[in-house]
Amino acid sequence: MSRVNPTPAERKFEEGRLMQVLVAPIVSEKATGVAEKTNAVTFKVLQDATKPEIKAAVELMFKVEVKGVSVVNIKGKTKRFGRSVGRRDHLRKAYVTLKEGQELNLSGEAA
């Protein structure tokens, strides 16, 4: 009987897709506090990105070892612009926890 989902060792991703998964790093007070406490880096990612894709993308782009990935979906706020009502875009955040001894400088270098 074959497996429906491949094991992590068997899983392969397209490099072009991995380069698009990470949209931008999030630099804020909350993200900095999380980074100091838990050795985690926060990224804005594509809406349809999966945890294994995010992990593979970070390891490929920054040459670090990832311990785990947590993902948060944030609904866009409804805002008024004069008489019209608009909505900000939905956001998907990924908290990427690095293994002990790993460090990530957002300039793209591993220390």
N, C-alpha and C positions, 0 to 999 in steps of 0.2 A: 504494500500500500504506500503510495507516495504522499509526501507532506504537502499540504495546501500552501503553507507559508514556508519560505526557505529559512534555514537557521541563519544566525548572524554571520557565520563564516561563509555561507553560500551566497549571501545577499550582495548584489552588485548594483551600483548606481551609475548613471551617466554623468560624466564629469561636467558637461555643460549645464545640466540641471542643478548639480550641487553648487555651481558658481552663482546661481540665481536664487538659491534658497535663502541665504542670509541677505536681508535688505539693508540693514544698518545696525550699528551698535547703539544701545540706549545708554546715554550718560546722564544720570540724574542723581539726586541725593539718595533716593531709595536704592537704585542700582549700585551705587558706590558702597552703601552700607552693607548690602547683601554680598558684594564682592569681598569686602574685608572680613565679614563673619564666616562665610561658607566657601570661599575660594570659587565663586561662581561669576560668570560673565553674562550680561543680558543683551539679547539681540532682538530686533524686529525681524520677523520672518514672513514668508509667503503664507497666505491663508490655508493653502492645501498641503503645506509641508508636514511631514511626519517626523516623529522623534528619531528614528534611525537615519533619516535623510539629514536632519539637523546635526546629529552627532558626526556623520561622515563628512559633512561640509566643513564643520569646525576643524576636524582633524586634518582634512586636506588643505584648507586655506592657511591655518595657523601652525601646523606641525606640532600639535600638543595632543596629550591623551585625555579623553573625556571619560569621566566617571558616570555621569548621568545627565539626563535632559528632562526638565519640567516645562510644560507648555501651558500658557494662559491665554484664553480668548477674551478680548475686551470689546464690548459693544460700543459703537460710536455714540457720542452725546448728541442729543437733539438741541439745535441752536436756532435762535431767531435772528434774521437779518432784516430789520425793518418790519414789513408786513409779511414777508415770506418766511417759511420755516424750512430749515435745512438740517442735515445730519452729517456729522463728521464720519470719516471712514472707520470701519471696524478694524481692530488691531489684533495681531497674534504675536505674543511675546514668548521668547524661549529663554529660560534660565539654564545655562549650561554649566554644570559643576565639573571642575577639573580635578584630576587625580592629585594626590599629595606630591609636592615638589614641583608641580607644573605651574607655570605662570604665563599669563597672556598680556602682552602689551598691545593696545589697539592699533599700534603702528604696523602690526603684522609680523612681529618678531617674537619667537619663543625664547624665554630666558632660562 
